[in-house]
Amino acid sequence: MAKKRPQTKAGQPRRSGAGADGTVPVVGAREPCPCGSGRRYKACHGRAAAHAATELVQRPFEGLPGEGDWVALRELVPAATVELTLKDGLPEGVPSVTLATVLPMAWPALRRDDGSVLLGLQNDTASGDISRDLADTLRRALTAEPGTPVQGRRAPADGPRLQDLLDPEGAFEPVVHEGFEFWVPDAENATAEVTASLERANAAAIPTAKLAGVDAAYWCETPDKNHLRWVMPYPEERLLDALARLHAAGQSSLGEGTRLVGSFRAHGLTVPVWDLPTGMSAEDVEKPAAAFAERLAGALDTDAPLTADERRARGGLTNRQVTLS
């Protein structure tokens, strides 16, 4: 029996969900593939998309107001919210858009019953550009049915980024919360699933506070000691030199019983970390942090080569540095 001749491209029917150019849109991994094959997206065109090379964006929040706070809320802060200002204003029926560190059941976003939008920041993302993935989630949340969560997906490679959607002149003012009660404005009517998720999240939250006198610095309390983690916007090599100069001169602490213990990298920025005594509160560290900021500014302005002691101090800081993202 003769084999059936394959159809030519011109004779093939357009795939049911494909665009005019034959491209297949990105959907959730378990959804039916838009090409009409009848298979799930992850087993069809999603397979190629999952293996597509995506360039890692080292500083996904660069250019946004409050870049350091974006990093802190992504990596350090358990419970916080920020009101976001959209470049084109709020769509009709959307009274507000709020960034949240995390949402119930780790939802990427939620359209509330009143039409407002909550966008989760600490979720895993599918590509190398967190900003593009978050922008895609935000756009879908703005048009989702009120009262429904928005699921994650791989954002289209040519989709907008947060920098395209948010007002570059808008304020970015995080509000740190003791717990996650902001999830449920009407706690009495929350589902059992959301209530259980809230209880688990509250139990795991580390007490955290944002310093008022310096940018992107966050105090936190742990059983053995407290810490200050400070996201700094300076180029890494220049900052490490400046920290080494202060450390070698005995000027890197934030007062008696405190110690600069190292730093980590997160989303292209460097985050120095200090150990603090258990009794040292966020209010107690405000003045020492402001004084340190002045000393650091002077050290950043120094171009002289590092001395032997400063090089040793820098080596110690570098050896204690880790990369989170």
Order of alpha helices (4+ residues) and beta strands (2+ residues): alpha-alpha-beta-beta-beta-beta-alpha-beta-alpha-beta-alpha-beta-beta-beta-alpha-beta-beta-alpha-alpha-beta
